[in-house]
Amino acid sequence: MSVDIAERGRSWFVEMWGKRNRALVTEWMDPDVVGWSAGQKIVGREAWLQGVYEPFIAAFPDLQLEVVGSVTEGDQVVIRWRFVGTHAGDALGVPACGLRLGLDGITWFRFRDGRIVEGQDAFDSSGLMQTLQSRQAQGGVSLL
């Protein structure tokens, strides 16, 4: 069965982040996936779940993610995305502050046999953390 990796890349965000369909990790991600997020190398899908996915879902439980665009070349897909959520959970090293914000970023994937074998996120993680830390004492302020 041939997999449309462009559609799989877009669906990853809709299903995994939007609908919280964690089952896709074992189905669509190689067990030995290598990724980079916020400057950290992550090896293996369990490490990705614990180091990237679960902290973001805990910090932003109402997180909604929109796919803004995508580009595909060979075995690679780049997705441009935007997330909107409320910092309502104690995670990412910062206590919940009720801040509602939007964040734009891109994710690069490399696929093999329809599965994600490499990936890298690019977004302003330093700016996100500075914003959360500076707003923590001020209460919730929307930054949309």
C-alpha positions as CSV (number, residue, x, y, z in Angstrom):
1,M,0.0,0.0,0.0
2,S,1.4,3.4,-1.0
3,V,1.0,6.2,1.5
4,D,0.6,9.8,0.5
5,I,3.2,11.4,2.8
6,A,1.9,14.9,2.2
7,E,-1.5,13.9,3.5
8,R,0.0,11.8,6.3
9,G,2.0,14.8,7.4
10,R,-1.0,17.1,7.5
11,S,-3.1,14.4,9.1
12,W,-0.5,13.9,11.8
13,F,-1.4,17.4,13.2
14,V,-5.1,17.1,12.8
15,E,-5.3,13.6,14.4
16,M,-2.4,13.6,16.9
17,W,-2.6,17.1,18.2
18,G,-6.2,18.1,17.3
19,K,-8.0,14.9,18.2
20,R,-5.4,13.5,20.6
21,N,-5.2,10.2,18.7
22,R,-2.1,8.8,20.5
23,A,-2.6,5.4,18.7
24,L,-1.0,7.0,15.7
25,V,2.4,7.1,17.4
26,T,2.8,3.3,17.0
27,E,1.2,3.2,13.6
28,W,2.8,6.2,11.9
29,M,6.1,6.8,13.8
30,D,9.1,4.5,13.5
31,P,10.1,3.0,16.8
32,D,13.6,4.5,16.4
33,V,12.5,7.9,15.2
34,V,15.0,10.7,15.6
35,G,13.7,14.2,16.2
36,W,14.7,17.6,17.3
37,S,12.5,20.0,19.3
38,A,13.4,23.2,21.1
39,G,17.1,22.4,20.5
40,Q,16.9,18.9,22.0
41,K,17.6,15.6,20.2
42,I,14.9,13.0,20.9
43,V,15.4,9.3,20.0
44,G,12.4,6.9,20.0
45,R,8.7,7.4,20.0
46,E,8.3,6.9,23.7
47,A,10.9,9.6,24.3
48,W,8.9,11.9,21.9
49,L,5.7,11.2,23.7
50,Q,7.2,12.0,27.1
51,G,9.5,14.8,26.1
52,V,7.4,16.7,23.5
53,Y,3.7,15.7,23.2
54,E,2.7,15.0,26.8
55,P,4.3,18.2,28.2
56,F,2.5,20.4,25.6
57,I,-0.9,18.7,26.1
58,A,-0.5,19.1,29.9
59,A,0.5,22.7,29.6
60,F,-2.2,23.6,27.0
61,P,-5.0,21.1,27.5
62,D,-7.3,23.0,25.1
63,L,-4.6,23.3,22.4
64,Q,-6.0,23.5,18.9
65,L,-3.7,23.1,15.9
66,E,-4.3,24.3,12.4
67,V,-2.3,23.3,9.4
68,V,-1.5,26.5,7.4
69,G,0.4,25.0,4.5
70,S,2.7,22.2,3.4
71,V,5.5,21.4,0.9
72,T,6.5,17.9,-0.1
73,E,9.7,16.8,-1.9
74,G,10.7,13.2,-2.3
75,D,10.5,11.5,1.1
76,Q,10.2,14.8,3.0
77,V,7.3,17.0,4.1
78,V,7.3,20.4,5.7
79,I,4.2,21.5,7.5
80,R,3.5,25.1,8.6
81,W,1.2,25.2,11.6
82,R,-0.4,27.5,14.1
83,F,-1.5,26.5,17.6
84,V,-3.8,28.3,19.9
85,G,-4.2,27.3,23.6
86,T,-4.5,28.4,27.2
87,H,-1.7,27.8,29.6
88,A,-3.9,25.9,32.1
89,G,-1.6,23.2,33.2
90,D,1.6,23.1,35.3
91,A,4.1,22.0,32.8
92,L,7.1,23.1,30.7
93,G,8.6,24.2,34.0
94,V,6.1,27.1,34.5
95,P,3.0,27.0,36.7
96,A,-0.3,27.5,34.9
97,C,-1.0,31.2,34.4
98,G,-4.2,31.2,32.3
99,L,-2.6,33.0,29.4
100,R,-4.2,32.3,26.0
101,L,-1.8,32.6,23.2
102,G,-1.0,31.6,19.6
103,L,2.3,30.2,18.3
104,D,3.4,29.7,14.7
105,G,5.9,27.1,13.6
106,I,7.0,24.5,11.1
107,T,7.8,20.8,11.3
108,W,10.0,18.9,8.9
109,F,9.4,15.2,8.5
110,R,11.3,12.5,6.6
111,F,9.3,9.3,5.9
112,R,10.3,5.7,5.1
113,D,7.6,3.2,4.1
114,G,4.9,5.6,5.2
115,R,6.3,6.1,8.7
116,I,8.0,9.1,10.3
117,V,11.7,8.3,10.7
118,E,13.0,11.9,11.4
119,G,11.5,15.2,12.3
120,Q,12.4,18.6,13.5
121,D,10.2,21.4,14.9
122,A,11.0,25.1,14.5
123,F,9.2,27.7,16.6
124,D,10.2,30.4,19.1
125,S,10.5,28.2,22.2
126,S,12.6,30.8,24.0
127,G,9.9,33.5,23.3
128,L,7.2,31.1,24.4
129,M,8.9,30.4,27.8
130,Q,9.8,34.1,28.4
131,T,6.1,35.1,27.7
132,L,4.8,32.4,30.1
133,Q,7.2,33.3,32.8
134,S,6.6,37.1,32.5
135,R,2.8,36.7,32.5
136,Q,2.7,34.2,35.3
137,A,2.5,36.8,38.0
138,Q,0.2,39.1,36.0
139,G,-2.7,36.6,35.5
140,G,-4.2,35.6,32.1
141,V,-3.8,38.0,29.3
142,S,-4.6,37.0,25.7
143,L,-1.8,37.2,23.2
144,L,-3.7,36.2,20.1
